[in-house]
């Protein structure tokens, strides 16, 4: 008689509804085990749009659509040209995220610690996430984390993540847990629904003191954020307190962002 498959080796069972709790626990214990193995103690987490590209790519795309529109000035090509101009404008955030991550990685590697301190961590995909991992990889020996998520659009891991610190999650809430649990600071670049979701959850956790550790939150790109969210109007309408505006800080350059984070991290954790 053929031996039955042990429960923990039965992929059909592990993929079933009945084993959901086991899968959730796996997405808790597996990253914990890997972080411990590679001496990762804490992180600086970056959020931002998956749709940004680097400046060089955006410039080439604009030149392509300019040529296309000159040859064939249709409404559709005009629309694509407008989008290409916006993409070039937004590429400055990609380059800024890349530089901030590089500066943080360079500084963290200069610290004399037995553990890897303040590793930059992204959502593992393209756009701002790619920029962050790319910036870290440009420092000799630099390491970075990617916490990717399986979604219908098949978001692929970017190639700049340190391979042993590249994770793929199924559950958004477990991915969010690992973003916040190890974070000592957050830098939020311009983004859409996903970025907003992550930002509001973090601010809610800090506001309600569910996160009690010191955790500076930086909103990079004051012009973008103040156009997208009218925080002052929220205060005027009494849905948040004026003191809640102190839960985050606007920055507008990589150097300003780095100096602020370095000061806060040194005072709070070193």
C-alpha positions in Angstrom: 0.0 0.0 0.0 1.3 3.5 -0.9 2.1 5.7 2.1 -0.2 8.7 2.5 1.4 12.1 2.1 2.2 13.8 5.4 -0.1 16.8 6.0 2.8 19.4 5.9 3.9 18.0 2.6 0.5 17.9 1.0 0.4 20.8 -1.4 -3.3 20.3 -2.2 -4.1 20.7 1.5 -1.7 23.6 2.1 -3.3 25.5 -0.8 -6.9 24.8 0.5 -9.2 27.0 2.5 -8.7 24.8 5.5 -5.0 25.6 5.6 -5.3 29.4 5.4 -4.1 29.9 8.9 -1.0 27.9 8.2 -0.3 30.0 5.1 -0.7 33.2 7.2 1.6 31.9 9.8 4.1 31.0 7.1 4.2 34.6 5.9 5.0 35.6 9.5 7.6 33.0 10.4 9.4 32.7 7.0 10.5 36.4 6.8 11.3 36.4 10.5 13.6 33.4 10.0 15.3 35.0 7.0 15.8 38.3 8.7 17.4 36.5 11.7 19.6 34.4 9.5 21.0 37.5 7.7 21.3 39.7 10.8 18.7 42.3 9.7 17.6 44.3 12.7 15.6 47.2 11.3 14.6 49.0 8.2 13.8 52.3 6.5 10.7 51.7 4.5 9.9 53.6 1.3 6.4 53.8 -0.3 5.6 55.3 -3.7 4.1 54.8 -7.2 4.9 51.7 -9.2 4.4 53.8 -12.4 7.4 56.1 -12.2 10.4 55.5 -14.5 14.0 56.8 -14.3 14.7 60.0 -16.1 16.6 58.5 -19.0 13.7 56.1 -19.9 11.2 58.9 -19.5 13.2 61.2 -21.8 13.5 58.6 -24.5 9.8 57.9 -24.2 9.0 61.6 -24.6 11.2 61.9 -27.7 9.5 58.9 -29.2 6.0 60.4 -28.8 7.2 63.8 -30.0 8.4 62.2 -33.2 5.2 60.1 -33.5 3.0 63.2 -33.0 4.9 65.2 -35.6 4.3 62.5 -38.2 0.7 61.7 -37.2 -0.9 64.4 -35.0 -4.0 62.4 -34.0 -5.9 63.0 -30.7 -4.6 59.7 -29.4 -1.0 60.6 -30.1 -1.6 64.0 -28.5 -2.9 62.2 -25.4 0.2 59.9 -25.3 2.5 63.0 -25.7 0.9 64.7 -22.8 1.3 61.5 -20.7 5.0 61.3 -21.7 5.6 64.9 -20.6 4.0 64.1 -17.2 6.1 60.9 -16.9 9.3 62.9 -17.5 8.2 65.4 -14.8 7.4 62.6 -12.4 10.7 60.8 -13.1 12.4 63.3 -10.7 10.8 61.4 -7.8 12.4 58.1 -9.1 15.8 59.8 -9.1 15.2 61.3 -5.7 14.2 58.0 -4.2 17.3 56.4 -5.7 19.5 59.1 -4.2 17.9 59.0 -0.7 18.3 55.2 -0.6 21.9 55.4 -1.7 22.7 58.0 1.0 21.0 56.0 3.7 22.7 52.7 2.6 26.1 54.4 2.5 25.6 55.9 6.0 24.2 52.6 7.5 27.2 50.7 6.2 29.5 53.1 8.0 27.9 52.2 11.4 29.9 49.8 13.6 27.2 47.3 14.4 27.1 43.5 14.5 23.7 43.6 12.8 22.7 45.3 9.5 21.1 48.5 10.6 18.5 50.6 8.8 18.4 48.6 5.6 16.3 50.3 3.0 13.1 48.3 2.2 10.7 48.7 -0.7 7.6 46.9 -2.0 9.8 45.0 -4.3 8.2 46.1 -7.6 8.9 48.7 -10.3 8.8 52.5 -10.1 9.8 54.1 -6.8 10.3 50.6 -5.4 12.8 49.8 -8.0 14.5 53.2 -7.5 15.0 52.4 -3.8 16.6 49.0 -4.3 18.6 50.4 -7.2 20.0 53.2 -5.1 21.1 50.8 -2.4 22.7 48.5 -4.9 24.9 51.4 -6.2 26.8 51.3 -2.9 29.5 48.7 -2.9 28.2 45.9 -0.7 24.9 47.6 -0.3 21.9 45.4 0.6 18.2 46.1 0.5 14.9 44.3 1.1 11.9 43.8 -1.3 8.5 42.8 0.1 6.6 42.0 -3.1 3.0 41.1 -3.4 1.2 38.7 -5.8 -1.5 40.6 -7.6 -3.4 40.0 -10.9 -1.2 42.4 -12.8 1.8 40.2 -11.9 4.0 42.7 -10.3 7.5 41.3 -10.8 10.3 41.8 -8.4 12.8 44.4 -9.6 16.4 43.1 -10.3 18.1 45.3 -7.7 16.8 43.6 -4.5 19.4 41.6 -2.5 18.4 38.0 -3.5 18.2 36.5 0.0 16.1 39.4 1.1 13.5 39.2 -1.7 10.1 38.1 -0.5 6.8 37.3 -2.2 3.6 37.7 -0.2 0.0 36.6 -0.8 -1.6 38.5 2.0 -1.5 42.2 2.0 -1.9 42.4 5.8 1.1 40.2 6.4 3.1 42.3 4.0 2.0 45.4 5.8 2.9 43.9 9.1 6.5 43.4 8.0 6.7 46.9 6.6 5.8 48.4 9.9 7.2 45.9 12.4 10.9 46.4 11.5 10.6 50.0 10.3 12.4 52.8 12.2 11.3 55.4 9.6 9.1 55.8 6.6 9.6 57.8 3.4 6.5 58.2 1.3 6.9 59.4 -2.3 4.1 60.5 -4.6 1.8 57.6 -5.4 -1.7 56.4 -6.0 -4.2 54.2 -4.2 -1.6 51.7 -2.9 0.6 54.4 -1.6 -2.3 56.2 0.0 -3.5 53.0 1.6 -0.1 52.5 3.2 0.3 56.1 4.2 -3.1 56.3 6.0 -2.6 53.0 7.8 0.8 54.1 9.1 -0.5 57.5 10.2 -3.5 55.9 11.9 -1.2 53.4 13.8 1.0 56.3 15.0 -1.9 58.6 15.8 -3.6 55.9 17.9 -0.3 54.8 19.5 -0.7 51.3 18.2 2.9 51.9 17.1 4.6 53.3 20.1 8.2 53.4 18.9 9.6 56.6 17.5 9.0 56.5 13.8 9.5 59.6 11.7 7.3 59.7 8.6 8.5 61.8 5.7 6.3 62.9 2.8 8.6 63.6 -0.1 7.5 66.3 -2.6 5.5 68.9 -0.7 3.9 70.3 -3.9 2.4 66.9 -4.8 1.1 66.0 -1.3 -0.4 69.4 -0.6 -2.3 69.3 -4.0 -3.5 65.8 -3.4 -4.4 66.0 0.3 -5.6 69.2 2.0 -4.4 68.5 5.6 -5.2 72.0 6.7 -8.8 71.6 5.6 -9.0 68.4 7.6 -7.9 70.4 10.7 -10.4 73.2 9.9 -13.2 70.7 9.8 -12.1 69.0 13.1 -11.6 65.5 11.6 -8.0 65.6 12.8 -6.2 67.7 15.4 -3.6 70.3 14.6 -1.1 68.3 16.5 -1.7 65.4 14.1 0.2 67.5 11.5 3.3 66.8 13.5 3.1 63.1 12.8 4.8 63.7 9.5 7.3 66.1 7.8 7.5 67.3 4.2 10.9 67.3 2.5 11.8 68.4 -1.0 15.4 67.2 -1.7 17.4 64.0 -1.2 19.9 65.7 1.0 17.3 67.3 3.2 15.5 64.0 3.6 18.7 62.1 4.5 19.9 64.7 7.0 16.6 64.7 8.8 16.4 60.9 8.9 20.0 60.6 10.0 19.4 63.1 12.9 16.2 61.3 14.0 17.6 57.8 13.8 20.8 58.8 15.6 18.9 60.5 18.4 16.3 57.7 18.8 18.1 54.5 18.1 21.9 54.9 18.2 
